[in-house]
Amino acid sequence: MVERKNEIFPELFGTLEMGTDDKKWNIFHTKSRCEKKLANIAYKNNIEYYLPLVDSYRVYESKKAHFLKVLISGYFFTKCTLDEKNTLIKTGYTSNSLVVRNQEELVSDLKKIMNIRNINLPMEEAQFLYEGYLVEITSGPLIGLIGVIQSLENPQRFIVQVNVIKKAVSVTLSNDQFRLIRKLKEGEYIE
């Protein structure tokens, strides 16, 4: 028997589109294990956000429990006004707010994660790569997606990086599902 803990908020509330002059994307670094609490409050206050989640299971003696785990621990992405931002700060669940200088880049990175999530491919949090190879997926459901692999000898882990926070997520690929674009230069960010 699989028991699922019901979440009371959606993973995406609003749209993953560019903000307006008064409503910009913000990133909160949250206190430990407070991402879902912040999402619940944002949802109840009609504040747009995206909190990438992945399926996780725990097996107990008498049951198997299914729950959604935060994919990028410690971070919460929200498109909000200054008043809405202050509402989230007042919850006590945030540690600090990060300035998002390149709104387009953040939206692009979050869309890549959401596209993988929508296909239901297993994802996990990964180490941000400062060196590696820029590749494009050439077959399968993620065709056209650009990301990073660490090694040409062992290219199975395809990394999607969120440059603003230096965090990444990975999916597993076979060797024939991508083409090499170029080797990344140290410190280079992908778009």
C-alpha positions in Angstrom: 0.0 0.0 0.0 1.4 3.4 -1.0 0.3 6.3 1.2 0.8 9.8 -0.2 1.2 12.8 2.0 -1.1 15.4 0.4 0.5 18.8 -0.3 -1.8 21.7 0.1 -0.1 23.9 -2.6 0.9 23.4 -6.2 4.5 23.1 -7.4 3.9 26.1 -9.7 1.5 28.9 -8.9 1.3 31.4 -11.6 3.5 31.3 -14.7 7.1 30.9 -15.5 7.2 34.0 -17.6 9.0 37.3 -17.3 7.7 39.7 -14.6 6.5 43.2 -15.1 7.9 46.5 -13.8 6.3 46.1 -10.4 6.4 42.2 -10.2 9.9 40.8 -10.5 11.4 37.3 -9.9 13.1 37.0 -6.5 15.0 34.2 -4.9 14.8 33.5 -1.2 17.3 31.5 0.7 15.1 29.7 3.2 15.7 28.5 6.7 16.3 24.8 6.9 13.3 22.7 5.7 11.0 25.8 5.3 10.6 25.8 1.5 7.2 24.1 1.5 6.0 26.2 4.4 6.9 29.3 2.4 5.1 27.9 -0.7 2.0 27.3 1.4 1.9 30.9 2.6 2.6 32.2 -0.9 -0.2 30.1 -2.2 -2.7 31.3 0.5 -1.7 34.9 -0.2 -2.0 34.6 -4.0 1.8 35.2 -4.6 3.3 33.6 -7.7 6.1 31.1 -7.2 7.8 28.0 -8.5 9.1 25.3 -6.1 10.5 22.4 -8.0 9.6 19.1 -6.3 10.5 15.4 -7.0 8.8 12.2 -6.0 10.3 10.4 -3.0 9.4 7.3 -1.1 9.9 5.9 2.4 9.3 2.3 3.3 8.0 1.6 6.8 7.2 -1.8 8.3 3.5 -1.7 7.4 3.4 0.8 4.5 5.2 2.7 1.7 4.8 6.4 1.9 5.1 8.7 -1.1 5.9 12.4 -0.7 7.2 15.3 -2.7 10.8 16.4 -1.8 12.2 19.9 -2.6 14.5 19.5 -5.6 16.8 22.5 -4.9 17.0 22.6 -1.1 17.2 25.9 0.6 15.8 28.0 -2.2 12.4 29.4 -3.1 11.6 31.2 -6.4 8.9 33.8 -6.5 7.5 36.4 -8.9 6.2 39.1 -6.6 5.7 42.8 -5.9 7.7 44.6 -3.1 4.6 44.3 -0.8 4.3 40.5 -1.5 8.0 40.1 -0.9 7.7 41.8 2.5 4.8 39.4 3.3 7.1 36.4 2.6 9.9 37.9 4.7 7.6 38.5 7.7 6.9 34.7 7.8 10.3 34.1 9.5 10.9 31.2 7.0 13.5 33.2 4.9 17.2 33.8 5.7 17.8 36.3 2.9 16.7 37.5 -0.5 19.0 37.3 -3.5 19.0 39.9 -6.2 18.2 38.5 -9.6 20.0 40.8 -12.1 19.2 38.7 -15.1 15.5 37.9 -15.0 15.5 36.2 -18.4 18.3 33.8 -17.5 16.5 32.7 -14.3 13.2 32.2 -16.1 15.0 30.2 -18.8 16.8 28.0 -16.2 13.5 27.4 -14.3 11.7 26.5 -17.5 14.3 23.8 -18.3 13.7 22.2 -14.9 10.0 22.4 -15.3 10.2 20.8 -18.7 12.1 17.8 -17.3 9.7 17.6 -14.4 6.7 17.6 -16.7 8.1 14.6 -18.5 8.5 12.8 -15.2 12.1 11.9 -15.7 13.9 11.2 -12.4 15.9 14.2 -11.3 18.1 15.0 -8.4 20.0 17.9 -7.0 23.5 18.0 -8.4 26.8 19.9 -7.9 27.1 23.1 -10.0 29.8 22.6 -12.6 32.5 25.2 -13.2 34.1 23.0 -15.9 32.6 20.5 -18.3 31.1 20.3 -21.8 28.2 22.2 -23.2 25.9 19.7 -25.0 22.5 19.6 -26.7 20.1 16.7 -26.3 19.4 15.3 -29.8 16.8 12.6 -29.2 14.1 11.6 -26.7 11.6 13.8 -24.9 14.2 16.5 -24.0 15.3 17.1 -27.6 16.8 20.6 -28.0 17.6 21.1 -24.3 21.1 22.5 -23.7 23.0 21.7 -20.5 26.3 20.5 -19.2 28.0 17.1 -18.8 31.1 16.8 -16.6 33.0 14.2 -18.7 33.0 12.9 -22.2 34.2 9.5 -20.9 31.1 9.2 -18.5 28.5 11.5 -20.0 25.3 9.9 -18.5 24.6 12.8 -16.0 23.1 15.7 -17.9 23.2 18.8 -15.7 20.8 21.8 -15.8 22.4 24.7 -13.9 20.7 27.6 -12.2 23.4 30.1 -12.6 22.0 32.8 -10.3 22.4 30.5 -7.2 25.1 28.2 -8.4 22.9 25.1 -8.0 22.1 22.4 -10.4 19.9 19.4 -11.1 20.7 16.3 -13.1 19.0 13.6 -15.2 20.5 10.5 -16.7 21.0 10.1 -20.4 22.5 7.5 -22.7 25.7 8.3 -24.7 23.8 8.6 -28.0 21.3 11.3 -26.8 23.4 14.4 -27.1 25.8 16.3 -29.3 28.9 18.2 -28.1 28.7 21.9 -28.6 32.0 22.9 -26.9 34.2 22.6 -23.8 33.2 25.2 -21.2 35.9 27.7 -20.2 36.5 28.0 -16.5 33.9 30.3 -15.0 31.7 30.4 -18.1 28.0 30.3 -17.6 25.6 28.8 -20.0 22.4 30.5 -21.2 
